[in-house]
Amino acid sequence: MRIEANGIQINCELSGKEDASVVVLSHSLGSGMAMWNPQLEALEPYYRVLRYDMRGHGKSDAPEGAYTLDQLAADVIGLLDALGMNAVHFVGLSIGGMIGQCLGLNYANRLRSLVLCDTAPVIPKEARAMFKEREQTAREKGMPALVEGTLQRWFTLSYLKANSPAIDLIRKQFLATPVTGFIGCSEAILGLNYLDRLSEIKLPSLIIVGEDDPGTPVAASEAIHARIPNSKLEILPSAAHLSNIEQAELFNSCLLRFLKKQ
């Protein structure tokens, strides 16, 4: 369903147990809500699950111009307000985890817990040129020019060789991402700088990262873990950036174990 929130139409889907605590799932750059398919069977018996296509992705609006993490976080709050939801468990991966940090810092009263997956607290200077280069490629050649390199960062070589159906789904989502949305969210990522504020987050927090994630490596998750008081860190073996897909069973086990304690 499409819901008006924070000035745009946001595509979202509700599933799972009615009248249960809500778990919000926020996807990566160039993906969409279907990225979380491997988590549904684990979560739905216990929780109300809210998935959404973030601004610039899937069936949500993709306005022109640069987005900000504050804006993407306000989209989440607007969506919760429109659905009449108060405090939720928030699970974000990659840019979804950056949005999660923004929510934890600025809207803590709307969260019951925070799960930050395969994400980073700050963008290193050397990565800025790389993001700008990808933006330029998308602008000039479209998303097909970026898809294979992206899949090689998101999954380990062994998983790619196994040719899982999940890879085709992610490829289709990436190719369907509007260039305006990809560039808008890339600009939001370039504004990421929460490292020095993370100690302000007092929510129950879990950090999950794939051991072989090249884009947001284990060191980035360790930096988050070191700064958020009483947070827990789980490093998943044989997984790259989309650890929720590549090691779905282990990811789900870590996630449920954490959520059930909250």
N, C-alpha and C positions, 0 to 999 in steps of 0.2 A: 504494500500500500504506500501511496505517496502522501506525505503530511507536510503542511507548511510550517516551517520553523526557521527563525532567525533570517527571515526575508527570502528564503528559497524553498523549493519543494524537495524534500528528502525522502528517498525510497527506503522503506524498512519492512521488516517482517517479524511478527511475534509468534512464538511457538512454545511448546512445553507445558509445564504444570501451571494451571491457573491458580491465582491467589498465593503463589509462592514468591520467594525473593527473586528479584530481577537481576539477570546477568546480561550486561551489554557487551557485545563483541565488536571491536573496531579493527578494520583490516589494514593491509599494507598499501603503499603507493602502487598504483597500476593494477590493483586487484578489485575485489568487491565482496559483498556479503557471502557469496558462495565459497569463498576461501575457508570459511568456518564450518563447512559441511562435516568434516571429520569429528567435530566436537558435539554435534547435535545429539547423537544417540547417547552420549555420556551425560550431557547436561539436562536434557528435556525431562527425564523422570523426576528430577529434584527441583528444577528451577524454571522460572519464566524467562525465556531467552529472547533478547531483542538484538537483532542484527540490522545493520543499516549500510547503505552505500554512502560513503562520505562525499561531501561537496566535490564536484568534479569527476565523479566516478559512477559507473553503472547507470541506473535509471534516475539518479539524483541530478539536480541542475548543475551545470558546469559553466558558471559565469566567467567572462574574460577577466584577466588581470591577476595580480599576485594575491594569494591568500596568506593568512597568518595562522599560527597555532592558536592564538587567542580566539580567532574567528571560528576555527574548526572545533574548539572546545565549546564555544557558545552555541554552535550547531547542535551539539550533544545535549546541552542544557535545554535548548529550545525544544528539542525532540522529546525529552523527558517531561517538560512542562505540558506540551501538547497531548501527551499520552497520560497525564495525571500521575506520573511516577515521582516518588520522592528520592529516597536513598537507594542506590544500586551498587552491585558489584561491577567494576569496570575492568574489562580485559582488552588490552590493545597490543598489536604487534607492529613493529617497525614504526611508521608514522602514527599508527594507532597508539603505540606506546608513548610517543611524544605528546600526543593529545592527552593521554592518561596522566602524564606528569603535569601538564598544564591544569588539568582538572583537580589533581591532588593538591596543587599549590593554591588554586584560586576558587575552587568549589568543593572543598573538603566536606562540607555539610551535606552534599548530595551523593556522597560515596560511602558505602559500607566497607569496601576493601578495594585494593588496586593490584592488578596483575600486569606487569610490564614485560613484554616478550620481544626478544631479538630487536632491541632498540638501543638508543644512545641518549646521553644527556646534553651533548654539545656536538657541533659539527667541526671536525678538525680543519684547520686552514687548508691543508692539502686536498681535502675533499671538495672544497667549494668550486674549484675550477672544473672538477669532474661533473658535478651537478649542472653547472652552466653549460658544459659541453653536451650533456644529454638533453637538456632543454633545447639547445640549438638544433640537435639532430632531429628531435621530435618535430620541431617547427618546420624544418626544411624537408624531411623525408618521411615523417609520420611514424607511428608506433611500430610498424613492422621492422624498421631499421634497428630497433632497440630490443626486440623480444628475445632473440637467442642469447645475447649477452646477459640479459636479465635472468633468464632461466638458469644459466650456468652459475650465477651468483646465489640464486635462491635455493638450489638443490645440489646435493653432492653428485659427483660424476656417476657413482654406482647407482644412485636412485634414478638419475636421468637415463642410464642404460637399461634399467628395469622397465622403462616405458610405462609407468603407472598411468591409469586413466586420469588421475588428479593433475598430471602435468598438462594434458590437453585442455582441461578446464581452466587452469591458470593461464595458459597461453591465450585462450579465447578471451578471458577477462582482460588481459593486458592489451590485446589488440583492439578490444572494444572501448578502451578508456579514451575519452575525448582528449585531444592534444591540449586544449585549454585547461582541462582539469589536471592533467599530468604536470603541466608547467606551473599552474597555480599552486598545487600542493608541493612541488619541488621548491618553490620560493618560500613556502611556509617552513619547510625543513631547513632552509638556509638561515632562518631566524632562530633556530634552536640554540638555547643557551641557559640551561637550567642547573648546570652542575653545582654552582655555588649556593643554590637555594634548596637543594633536595633535602637537606636536614630539617627543613620546615615541615616535611610531610610526616604526619604522625599516624596515618592510617595503617591497618594491617596490610602488608605489601609482600607480594611474591614476584621475584624476577626469574624468568625462564629464558635460556639462550641455547641455541644449537652450538655444539662444540666446534663445528667447522664453519660457522657463519663468518664470511669474509667482509661483509658490509657493516654490520654492527657486531664486532667480535666480542668474545668472552670478556676481554678487558673492559669494554664499555659497560657491560652488565655488572662486572665487579665494582666499577666506579660508582654505579647507582646503588648497589647493595651496601657499599661501605658508608654511604651518606644517609640512606633512609634508615632511621633507628628501628631495630628489631625486625628488619626485613629478612626474607629467606631467599636464597639463591639456588636454583636448580640448573645444572648444565647437562644437556641431553646429548649423549654420544651419537655419532654418525648422523648428524643433522646439520644443514646449513641454515639459510635465513628463514625459510618457512618451516620451522621446526614443528609447528602444529600439524603439518601434513606429513612430513617425512618420518616423524616419530610420533604419530598420532596417539597410539596406545599409551606410551610413556608420558606424553604431554597431558593427556586426559587424566591419567592417574595422579600426576603432580597437582593439576588444577583442582580436581575434585577433593583431594585430600586437604588442600588449603581452604577451599570454599566452605567445606563442611565444618571447619573449626570456627568460622566467623559467625 
